[in-house]
Amino acid sequence: MRLLGDEYVKSEFRAHRNVENPVHIIGFLTEWQSYAQQLEGDAWRDARMDKGKIDKMSDQQLGQLYELMQTIREKELKENDPEHQGEQ
């Protein structure tokens, strides 16, 4: 899971590297700081996203979130289901 997370973080920072709107920059960095704090320990497990944040997401962001969810589920299935052991 860490490999997936590391690649996602790198991708997000590259995608926002040239953003010039200070509101977007502050929002982006605030959310990543919050995310990093949540990852400490197991506090993030079984957590739910705030509905207000989801409602503010663009269609593209919702699509990315869905793709991330699908990737995580597929990875977990491959790791935990004996029928899918060895699949890459």
N, C-alpha and C positions, 0 to 999 in steps of 0.2 A: 504494500500500500504506500510505503514511503516514496518509492520510485515514481508512482503515479502522482503523488502530491508534489514532489519536487519538480517534476516536469510541468505540472499545471502552474505552479507558482512562477517558474521562470517564464513561461508563456505569457502569463498575465502581466508581469512586470515589463516584458518586451512590448506587449501590445499597448501599454500605457506610457511608454517611455517619452513619447513626443506630445503628450497632452499638455496644453498650455492653460486651460481654464483652471484657475486656483480652486474653485469649488469642487471640481472633479478630482483634482489632486488630493485635496484634504479628505474628501469622502473616501477615495481609494485607499489612502494610507491609514485612515482611521479604521476602516473595515479590516484591513490586513493586520493591524495591531490587535484588534479585538480577536480575530481568528487565531493569532499566535498565542494570545493569553488563554484562549479556550482549549488549545491543544495541550497545555500543561496538565499533566495528570489525565484522569478519565472523565473529567467534568463534561466533555463534549459528547460522550456516548449517550445515545437515546435523546439528544437535544432536538428541538424543533426550531425551524426558522421562524422568525417573527413575520406574521402575516403582512404587516405594514411594509416590510422590506420587499416581500414577494410582490405585493401590489404595485410597488414602484419600479419593478424590473421591466426592461424592454422585452419585446418578443425574442430578440437575439439572446439576451441574458437568460431568459427562461429556457430557451433551446439548449444553451450551454449547460445549464444546471441539470436539465433532463439527461443530456449526454453523459455528464459526470456521474449521475446516479446510475445509469445503465452500465457504465464501465465498472463502477464499484461493485454492483450486483453480479456482473459476469465474473469478475475476479474472485469475489467471495464464493460463488458457486463452484468455480474451478478448484478453489482451495479446500472446500468443505464437502463436496459431493464426490463420493468414490467413483461414480461413473464418468466424471470429468477430470479425474486425476491425470496429470501428464499432458493435458491440452495447453497450448500456448496462445 
